Amino acid sequence: MPESESMIEKKLIEQLIYGDLQWVYREELKTETDLWVNFKYILEQNNKDRLNGESLII
């Protein structure tokens, strides 16, 4: 019997959280917009020296 979508998602999340990758599951990121805003924030934080105080435009 094939695995359910929810079981596949659970296994993927477990794989990303544990081990060398060490991703952090964030329950507050529920929408695609939430994900993009978070991605923009991470990019800006990791590139402060190149952005010279400017914000990325999305």
mmJSON file of the N, C-alpha and C atoms, coordinates in Angstrom:
{"data_MODEL":{"atom_site":{
"group_PDB":["ATOM","ATOM","ATOM","ATOM","ATOM","ATOM","ATOM","ATOM","ATOM","ATOM","ATOM","ATOM","ATOM","ATOM","ATOM","ATOM","ATOM","ATOM","ATOM","ATOM","ATOM","ATOM","ATOM","ATOM","ATOM","ATOM","ATOM","ATOM","ATOM","ATOM","ATOM","ATOM","ATOM","ATOM","ATOM","ATOM","ATOM","ATOM","ATOM","ATOM","ATOM","ATOM","ATOM","ATOM","ATOM","ATOM","ATOM","ATOM","ATOM","ATOM","ATOM","ATOM","ATOM","ATOM","ATOM","ATOM","ATOM","ATOM","ATOM","ATOM","ATOM","ATOM","ATOM","ATOM","ATOM","ATOM","ATOM","ATOM","ATOM","ATOM","ATOM","ATOM","ATOM","ATOM","ATOM","ATOM","ATOM","ATOM","ATOM","ATOM","ATOM","ATOM","ATOM","ATOM","ATOM","ATOM","ATOM","ATOM","ATOM","ATOM","ATOM","ATOM","ATOM","ATOM","ATOM","ATOM","ATOM","ATOM","ATOM","ATOM","ATOM","ATOM","ATOM","ATOM","ATOM","ATOM","ATOM","ATOM","ATOM","ATOM","ATOM","ATOM","ATOM","ATOM","ATOM","ATOM","ATOM","ATOM","ATOM","ATOM","ATOM","ATOM","ATOM","ATOM","ATOM","ATOM","ATOM","ATOM","ATOM","ATOM","ATOM","ATOM","ATOM","ATOM","ATOM","ATOM","ATOM","ATOM","ATOM","ATOM","ATOM","ATOM","ATOM","ATOM","ATOM","ATOM","ATOM","ATOM","ATOM","ATOM","ATOM","ATOM","ATOM","ATOM","ATOM","ATOM","ATOM","ATOM","ATOM","ATOM","ATOM","ATOM","ATOM","ATOM","ATOM","ATOM","ATOM","ATOM","ATOM","ATOM","ATOM","ATOM","ATOM","ATOM"],
"id":[1,2,3,4,5,6,7,8,9,10,11,12,13,14,15,16,17,18,19,20,21,22,23,24,25,26,27,28,29,30,31,32,33,34,35,36,37,38,39,40,41,42,43,44,45,46,47,48,49,50,51,52,53,54,55,56,57,58,59,60,61,62,63,64,65,66,67,68,69,70,71,72,73,74,75,76,77,78,79,80,81,82,83,84,85,86,87,88,89,90,91,92,93,94,95,96,97,98,99,100,101,102,103,104,105,106,107,108,109,110,111,112,113,114,115,116,117,118,119,120,121,122,123,124,125,126,127,128,129,130,131,132,133,134,135,136,137,138,139,140,141,142,143,144,145,146,147,148,149,150,151,152,153,154,155,156,157,158,159,160,161,162,163,164,165,166,167,168,169,170,171,172,173,174],
"type_symbol":["N","C","C","N","C","C","N","C","C","N","C","C","N","C","C","N","C","C","N","C","C","N","C","C","N","C","C","N","C","C","N","C","C","N","C","C","N","C","C","N","C","C","N","C","C","N","C","C","N","C","C","N","C","C","N","C","C","N","C","C","N","C","C","N","C","C","N","C","C","N","C","C","N","C","C","N","C","C","N","C","C","N","C","C","N","C","C","N","C","C","N","C","C","N","C","C","N","C","C","N","C","C","N","C","C","N","C","C","N","C","C","N","C","C","N","C","C","N","C","C","N","C","C","N","C","C","N","C","C","N","C","C","N","C","C","N","C","C","N","C","C","N","C","C","N","C","C","N","C","C","N","C","C","N","C","C","N","C","C","N","C","C","N","C","C","N","C","C","N","C","C","N","C","C"],
"label_atom_id":["N","CA","C","N","CA","C","N","CA","C","N","CA","C","N","CA","C","N","CA","C","N","CA","C","N","CA","C","N","CA","C","N","CA","C","N","CA","C","N","CA","C","N","CA","C","N","CA","C","N","CA","C","N","CA","C","N","CA","C","N","CA","C","N","CA","C","N","CA","C","N","CA","C","N","CA","C","N","CA","C","N","CA","C","N","CA","C","N","CA","C","N","CA","C","N","CA","C","N","CA","C","N","CA","C","N","CA","C","N","CA","C","N","CA","C","N","CA","C","N","CA","C","N","CA","C","N","CA","C","N","CA","C","N","CA","C","N","CA","C","N","CA","C","N","CA","C","N","CA","C","N","CA","C","N","CA","C","N","CA","C","N","CA","C","N","CA","C","N","CA","C","N","CA","C","N","CA","C","N","CA","C","N","CA","C","N","CA","C","N","CA","C","N","CA","C","N","CA","C","N","CA","C"],
"label_alt_id":[null,null,null,null,null,null,null,null,null,null,null,null,null,null,null,null,null,null,null,null,null,null,null,null,null,null,null,null,null,null,null,null,null,null,null,null,null,null,null,null,null,null,null,null,null,null,null,null,null,null,null,null,null,null,null,null,null,null,null,null,null,null,null,null,null,null,null,null,null,null,null,null,null,null,null,null,null,null,null,null,null,null,null,null,null,null,null,null,null,null,null,null,null,null,null,null,null,null,null,null,null,null,null,null,null,null,null,null,null,null,null,null,null,null,null,null,null,null,null,null,null,null,null,null,null,null,null,null,null,null,null,null,null,null,null,null,null,null,null,null,null,null,null,null,null,null,null,null,null,null,null,null,null,null,null,null,null,null,null,null,null,null,null,null,null,null,null,null,null,null,null,null,null,null],
"label_comp_id":["MET","MET","MET","PRO","PRO","PRO","GLU","GLU","GLU","SER","SER","SER","GLU","GLU","GLU","SER","SER","SER","MET","MET","MET","ILE","ILE","ILE","GLU","GLU","GLU","LYS","LYS","LYS","LYS","LYS","LYS","LEU","LEU","LEU","ILE","ILE","ILE","GLU","GLU","GLU","GLN","GLN","GLN","LEU","LEU","LEU","ILE","ILE","ILE","TYR","TYR","TYR","GLY","GLY","GLY","ASP","ASP","ASP","LEU","LEU","LEU","GLN","GLN","GLN","TRP","TRP","TRP","VAL","VAL","VAL","TYR","TYR","TYR","ARG","ARG","ARG","GLU","GLU","GLU","GLU","GLU","GLU","LEU","LEU","LEU","LYS","LYS","LYS","THR","THR","THR","GLU","GLU","GLU","THR","THR","THR","ASP","ASP","ASP","LEU","LEU","LEU","TRP","TRP","TRP","VAL","VAL","VAL","ASN","ASN","ASN","PHE","PHE","PHE","LYS","LYS","LYS","TYR","TYR","TYR","ILE","ILE","ILE","LEU","LEU","LEU","GLU","GLU","GLU","GLN","GLN","GLN","ASN","ASN","ASN","ASN","ASN","ASN","LYS","LYS","LYS","ASP","ASP","ASP","ARG","ARG","ARG","LEU","LEU","LEU","ASN","ASN","ASN","GLY","GLY","GLY","GLU","GLU","GLU","SER","SER","SER","LEU","LEU","LEU","ILE","ILE","ILE","ILE","ILE","ILE"],
"label_asym_id":["A","A","A","A","A","A","A","A","A","A","A","A","A","A","A","A","A","A","A","A","A","A","A","A","A","A","A","A","A","A","A","A","A","A","A","A","A","A","A","A","A","A","A","A","A","A","A","A","A","A","A","A","A","A","A","A","A","A","A","A","A","A","A","A","A","A","A","A","A","A","A","A","A","A","A","A","A","A","A","A","A","A","A","A","A","A","A","A","A","A","A","A","A","A","A","A","A","A","A","A","A","A","A","A","A","A","A","A","A","A","A","A","A","A","A","A","A","A","A","A","A","A","A","A","A","A","A","A","A","A","A","A","A","A","A","A","A","A","A","A","A","A","A","A","A","A","A","A","A","A","A","A","A","A","A","A","A","A","A","A","A","A","A","A","A","A","A","A","A","A","A","A","A","A"],
"label_entity_id":["1","1","1","1","1","1","1","1","1","1","1","1","1","1","1","1","1","1","1","1","1","1","1","1","1","1","1","1","1","1","1","1","1","1","1","1","1","1","1","1","1","1","1","1","1","1","1","1","1","1","1","1","1","1","1","1","1","1","1","1","1","1","1","1","1","1","1","1","1","1","1","1","1","1","1","1","1","1","1","1","1","1","1","1","1","1","1","1","1","1","1","1","1","1","1","1","1","1","1","1","1","1","1","1","1","1","1","1","1","1","1","1","1","1","1","1","1","1","1","1","1","1","1","1","1","1","1","1","1","1","1","1","1","1","1","1","1","1","1","1","1","1","1","1","1","1","1","1","1","1","1","1","1","1","1","1","1","1","1","1","1","1","1","1","1","1","1","1","1","1","1","1","1","1"],
"label_seq_id":[1,1,1,2,2,2,3,3,3,4,4,4,5,5,5,6,6,6,7,7,7,8,8,8,9,9,9,10,10,10,11,11,11,12,12,12,13,13,13,14,14,14,15,15,15,16,16,16,17,17,17,18,18,18,19,19,19,20,20,20,21,21,21,22,22,22,23,23,23,24,24,24,25,25,25,26,26,26,27,27,27,28,28,28,29,29,29,30,30,30,31,31,31,32,32,32,33,33,33,34,34,34,35,35,35,36,36,36,37,37,37,38,38,38,39,39,39,40,40,40,41,41,41,42,42,42,43,43,43,44,44,44,45,45,45,46,46,46,47,47,47,48,48,48,49,49,49,50,50,50,51,51,51,52,52,52,53,53,53,54,54,54,55,55,55,56,56,56,57,57,57,58,58,58],
"pdbx_PDB_ins_code":[null,null,null,null,null,null,null,null,null,null,null,null,null,null,null,null,null,null,null,null,null,null,null,null,null,null,null,null,null,null,null,null,null,null,null,null,null,null,null,null,null,null,null,null,null,null,null,null,null,null,null,null,null,null,null,null,null,null,null,null,null,null,null,null,null,null,null,null,null,null,null,null,null,null,null,null,null,null,null,null,null,null,null,null,null,null,null,null,null,null,null,null,null,null,null,null,null,null,null,null,null,null,null,null,null,null,null,null,null,null,null,null,null,null,null,null,null,null,null,null,null,null,null,null,null,null,null,null,null,null,null,null,null,null,null,null,null,null,null,null,null,null,null,null,null,null,null,null,null,null,null,null,null,null,null,null,null,null,null,null,null,null,null,null,null,null,null,null,null,null,null,null,null,null],
"Cartn_x":[0.846,0.0,0.891,0.603,1.427,1.31,2.377,2.379,1.482,0.878,0.055,0.949,0.398,1.141,1.623,0.787,1.175,2.346,2.404,3.516,4.805,4.71,5.884,6.388,5.476,5.865,6.543,5.981,6.557,7.973,8.177,9.513,10.497,10.051,10.918,11.318,10.362,10.648,11.637,11.434,12.361,13.763,13.857,15.157,15.859,15.107,15.702,16.087,15.338,15.585,16.785,16.896,17.932,19.117,20.295,21.482,22.27,23.021,23.95,23.272,22.092,21.439,20.964,20.395,19.947,19.021,18.037,17.005,16.124,15.511,14.592,13.183,12.299,10.911,10.251,9.644,9.032,7.539,6.771,5.316,4.662,5.282,4.669,4.756,5.569,5.667,4.645,3.455,2.339,1.981,2.375,1.989,3.224,3.004,4.108,4.691,3.835,4.305,5.199,4.809,5.647,7.028,7.067,8.346,9.232,8.63,9.41,9.918,9.092,9.518,10.683,10.596,11.686,12.947,12.79,13.928,14.615,13.818,14.357,15.139,14.58,15.25,16.605,16.629,17.884,18.902,18.469,19.385,19.962,19.106,19.578,20.558,20.272,21.164,22.525,22.514,23.766,24.557,23.973,24.644,24.651,24.649,24.626,25.753,26.94,28.091,27.926,27.302,27.113,25.926,24.95,23.753,23.918,24.93,25.202,23.974,23.226,22.064,20.803,20.895,19.711,18.926,17.637,16.774,16.535,16.388,16.05,14.601,14.301,12.947,12.316,11.128,10.417,9.079],
"Cartn_y":[-1.18,0.0,1.242,2.23,3.446,4.266,5.009,5.876,7.081,7.555,8.746,9.976,11.021,12.265,12.798,12.691,13.204,12.412,11.112,10.293,10.663,10.916,11.331,12.673,13.617,14.926,14.779,13.932,13.718,13.161,12.199,11.615,12.657,13.504,14.55,15.535,15.969,16.908,16.291,15.028,14.355,14.284,14.014,13.943,15.299,16.365,17.702,18.205,17.825,18.313,17.627,16.319,15.544,15.301,15.119,14.805,16.042,15.942,16.996,18.265,18.154,19.333,20.3,19.789,20.566,21.73,21.452,22.435,22.571,23.718,23.94,24.084,23.21,23.29,24.46,25.363,26.55,26.549,26.255,26.141,27.449,28.585,29.872,30.189,29.463,29.671,28.772,29.317,28.504,28.744,29.876,30.199,30.39,30.411,30.67,32.057,33.02,34.377,34.371,33.646,33.525,32.991,31.984,31.388,32.383,33.15,34.122,35.256,35.715,36.771,36.278,35.05,34.467,34.306,33.851,33.69,35.036,36.073,37.421,37.873,37.637,38.018,37.316,36.012,35.257,35.785,36.045,36.6,37.935,38.789,40.103,39.972,39.087,38.906,38.352,37.456,36.835,37.697,38.801,39.648,41.12,41.392,42.777,43.613,43.04,43.799,44.165,43.344,43.641,44.576,44.537,45.357,46.794,47.03,48.389,49.055,48.323,48.907,48.93,48.515,48.488,47.215,47.273,46.119,45.537,44.22,43.589,43.907,44.035,44.318,43.012,42.749,41.533,41.883],
"Cartn_z":[0.0,0.0,0.0,-0.881,-0.938,0.343,0.629,1.815,1.59,2.646,2.543,2.405,1.865,1.699,3.043,4.057,5.377,5.956,5.702,6.185,5.455,4.167,3.39,3.901,4.159,4.691,6.046,6.909,8.237,8.133,7.245,7.064,6.533,5.608,5.065,6.152,6.952,8.036,9.021,9.367,10.281,9.689,8.401,7.737,7.74,7.555,7.516,8.903,9.919,11.278,11.918,11.721,12.412,11.493,12.092,11.311,10.943,9.875,9.481,8.979,8.395,7.819,8.881,9.956,11.097,10.721,9.957,9.668,10.888,11.036,12.153,11.584,12.029,11.608,12.323,11.558,12.141,11.836,12.853,12.69,12.266,12.586,12.251,10.755,10.016,8.57,7.888,7.669,7.19,5.731,5.184,3.811,2.944,1.658,0.726,0.969,1.267,1.554,2.793,3.83,5.031,4.682,3.82,3.43,2.681,1.761,0.996,1.887,2.81,3.736,4.581,5.058,5.845,4.996,3.761,2.85,2.601,2.382,2.173,3.403,4.581,5.827,5.949,5.685,5.775,4.772,3.543,2.526,2.974,3.503,3.954,5.112,6.052,7.202,6.776,5.799,5.353,4.378,3.927,2.941,3.341,4.652,5.131,4.536,4.458,3.97,2.497,1.713,0.295,0.039,0.929,0.73,1.212,2.035,2.523,3.125,3.95,4.603,3.765,2.514,1.635,1.867,1.608,1.719,0.327,0.255,-1.022,-1.349,-2.616,-3.066,-3.499,-2.963,-3.38,-3.973],
"occupancy":[1.0,1.0,1.0,1.0,1.0,1.0,1.0,1.0,1.0,1.0,1.0,1.0,1.0,1.0,1.0,1.0,1.0,1.0,1.0,1.0,1.0,1.0,1.0,1.0,1.0,1.0,1.0,1.0,1.0,1.0,1.0,1.0,1.0,1.0,1.0,1.0,1.0,1.0,1.0,1.0,1.0,1.0,1.0,1.0,1.0,1.0,1.0,1.0,1.0,1.0,1.0,1.0,1.0,1.0,1.0,1.0,1.0,1.0,1.0,1.0,1.0,1.0,1.0,1.0,1.0,1.0,1.0,1.0,1.0,1.0,1.0,1.0,1.0,1.0,1.0,1.0,1.0,1.0,1.0,1.0,1.0,1.0,1.0,1.0,1.0,1.0,1.0,1.0,1.0,1.0,1.0,1.0,1.0,1.0,1.0,1.0,1.0,1.0,1.0,1.0,1.0,1.0,1.0,1.0,1.0,1.0,1.0,1.0,1.0,1.0,1.0,1.0,1.0,1.0,1.0,1.0,1.0,1.0,1.0,1.0,1.0,1.0,1.0,1.0,1.0,1.0,1.0,1.0,1.0,1.0,1.0,1.0,1.0,1.0,1.0,1.0,1.0,1.0,1.0,1.0,1.0,1.0,1.0,1.0,1.0,1.0,1.0,1.0,1.0,1.0,1.0,1.0,1.0,1.0,1.0,1.0,1.0,1.0,1.0,1.0,1.0,1.0,1.0,1.0,1.0,1.0,1.0,1.0,1.0,1.0,1.0,1.0,1.0,1.0],
"B_iso_or_equiv":[0.0,0.0,0.0,0.0,0.0,0.0,0.0,0.0,0.0,0.0,0.0,0.0,0.0,0.0,0.0,0.0,0.0,0.0,0.0,0.0,0.0,0.0,0.0,0.0,0.0,0.0,0.0,0.0,0.0,0.0,0.0,0.0,0.0,0.0,0.0,0.0,0.0,0.0,0.0,0.0,0.0,0.0,0.0,0.0,0.0,0.0,0.0,0.0,0.0,0.0,0.0,0.0,0.0,0.0,0.0,0.0,0.0,0.0,0.0,0.0,0.0,0.0,0.0,0.0,0.0,0.0,0.0,0.0,0.0,0.0,0.0,0.0,0.0,0.0,0.0,0.0,0.0,0.0,0.0,0.0,0.0,0.0,0.0,0.0,0.0,0.0,0.0,0.0,0.0,0.0,0.0,0.0,0.0,0.0,0.0,0.0,0.0,0.0,0.0,0.0,0.0,0.0,0.0,0.0,0.0,0.0,0.0,0.0,0.0,0.0,0.0,0.0,0.0,0.0,0.0,0.0,0.0,0.0,0.0,0.0,0.0,0.0,0.0,0.0,0.0,0.0,0.0,0.0,0.0,0.0,0.0,0.0,0.0,0.0,0.0,0.0,0.0,0.0,0.0,0.0,0.0,0.0,0.0,0.0,0.0,0.0,0.0,0.0,0.0,0.0,0.0,0.0,0.0,0.0,0.0,0.0,0.0,0.0,0.0,0.0,0.0,0.0,0.0,0.0,0.0,0.0,0.0,0.0,0.0,0.0,0.0,0.0,0.0,0.0],
"pdbx_formal_charge":[null,null,null,null,null,null,null,null,null,null,null,null,null,null,null,null,null,null,null,null,null,null,null,null,null,null,null,null,null,null,null,null,null,null,null,null,null,null,null,null,null,null,null,null,null,null,null,null,null,null,null,null,null,null,null,null,null,null,null,null,null,null,null,null,null,null,null,null,null,null,null,null,null,null,null,null,null,null,null,null,null,null,null,null,null,null,null,null,null,null,null,null,null,null,null,null,null,null,null,null,null,null,null,null,null,null,null,null,null,null,null,null,null,null,null,null,null,null,null,null,null,null,null,null,null,null,null,null,null,null,null,null,null,null,null,null,null,null,null,null,null,null,null,null,null,null,null,null,null,null,null,null,null,null,null,null,null,null,null,null,null,null,null,null,null,null,null,null,null,null,null,null,null,null],
"auth_seq_id":[1,1,1,2,2,2,3,3,3,4,4,4,5,5,5,6,6,6,7,7,7,8,8,8,9,9,9,10,10,10,11,11,11,12,12,12,13,13,13,14,14,14,15,15,15,16,16,16,17,17,17,18,18,18,19,19,19,20,20,20,21,21,21,22,22,22,23,23,23,24,24,24,25,25,25,26,26,26,27,27,27,28,28,28,29,29,29,30,30,30,31,31,31,32,32,32,33,33,33,34,34,34,35,35,35,36,36,36,37,37,37,38,38,38,39,39,39,40,40,40,41,41,41,42,42,42,43,43,43,44,44,44,45,45,45,46,46,46,47,47,47,48,48,48,49,49,49,50,50,50,51,51,51,52,52,52,53,53,53,54,54,54,55,55,55,56,56,56,57,57,57,58,58,58],
"auth_comp_id":["MET","MET","MET","PRO","PRO","PRO","GLU","GLU","GLU","SER","SER","SER","GLU","GLU","GLU","SER","SER","SER","MET","MET","MET","ILE","ILE","ILE","GLU","GLU","GLU","LYS","LYS","LYS","LYS","LYS","LYS","LEU","LEU","LEU","ILE","ILE","ILE","GLU","GLU","GLU","GLN","GLN","GLN","LEU","LEU","LEU","ILE","ILE","ILE","TYR","TYR","TYR","GLY","GLY","GLY","ASP","ASP","ASP","LEU","LEU","LEU","GLN","GLN","GLN","TRP","TRP","TRP","VAL","VAL","VAL","TYR","TYR","TYR","ARG","ARG","ARG","GLU","GLU","GLU","GLU","GLU","GLU","LEU","LEU","LEU","LYS","LYS","LYS","THR","THR","THR","GLU","GLU","GLU","THR","THR","THR","ASP","ASP","ASP","LEU","LEU","LEU","TRP","TRP","TRP","VAL","VAL","VAL","ASN","ASN","ASN","PHE","PHE","PHE","LYS","LYS","LYS","TYR","TYR","TYR","ILE","ILE","ILE","LEU","LEU","LEU","GLU","GLU","GLU","GLN","GLN","GLN","ASN","ASN","ASN","ASN","ASN","ASN","LYS","LYS","LYS","ASP","ASP","ASP","ARG","ARG","ARG","LEU","LEU","LEU","ASN","ASN","ASN","GLY","GLY","GLY","GLU","GLU","GLU","SER","SER","SER","LEU","LEU","LEU","ILE","ILE","ILE","ILE","ILE","ILE"],
"auth_asym_id":["A","A","A","A","A","A","A","A","A","A","A","A","A","A","A","A","A","A","A","A","A","A","A","A","A","A","A","A","A","A","A","A","A","A","A","A","A","A","A","A","A","A","A","A","A","A","A","A","A","A","A","A","A","A","A","A","A","A","A","A","A","A","A","A","A","A","A","A","A","A","A","A","A","A","A","A","A","A","A","A","A","A","A","A","A","A","A","A","A","A","A","A","A","A","A","A","A","A","A","A","A","A","A","A","A","A","A","A","A","A","A","A","A","A","A","A","A","A","A","A","A","A","A","A","A","A","A","A","A","A","A","A","A","A","A","A","A","A","A","A","A","A","A","A","A","A","A","A","A","A","A","A","A","A","A","A","A","A","A","A","A","A","A","A","A","A","A","A","A","A","A","A","A","A"],
"auth_atom_id":["N","CA","C","N","CA","C","N","CA","C","N","CA","C","N","CA","C","N","CA","C","N","CA","C","N","CA","C","N","CA","C","N","CA","C","N","CA","C","N","CA","C","N","CA","C","N","CA","C","N","CA","C","N","CA","C","N","CA","C","N","CA","C","N","CA","C","N","CA","C","N","CA","C","N","CA","C","N","CA","C","N","CA","C","N","CA","C","N","CA","C","N","CA","C","N","CA","C","N","CA","C","N","CA","C","N","CA","C","N","CA","C","N","CA","C","N","CA","C","N","CA","C","N","CA","C","N","CA","C","N","CA","C","N","CA","C","N","CA","C","N","CA","C","N","CA","C","N","CA","C","N","CA","C","N","CA","C","N","CA","C","N","CA","C","N","CA","C","N","CA","C","N","CA","C","N","CA","C","N","CA","C","N","CA","C","N","CA","C","N","CA","C","N","CA","C","N","CA","C","N","CA","C"],
"pdbx_PDB_model_num":[1,1,1,1,1,1,1,1,1,1,1,1,1,1,1,1,1,1,1,1,1,1,1,1,1,1,1,1,1,1,1,1,1,1,1,1,1,1,1,1,1,1,1,1,1,1,1,1,1,1,1,1,1,1,1,1,1,1,1,1,1,1,1,1,1,1,1,1,1,1,1,1,1,1,1,1,1,1,1,1,1,1,1,1,1,1,1,1,1,1,1,1,1,1,1,1,1,1,1,1,1,1,1,1,1,1,1,1,1,1,1,1,1,1,1,1,1,1,1,1,1,1,1,1,1,1,1,1,1,1,1,1,1,1,1,1,1,1,1,1,1,1,1,1,1,1,1,1,1,1,1,1,1,1,1,1,1,1,1,1,1,1,1,1,1,1,1,1,1,1,1,1,1,1]
}}}
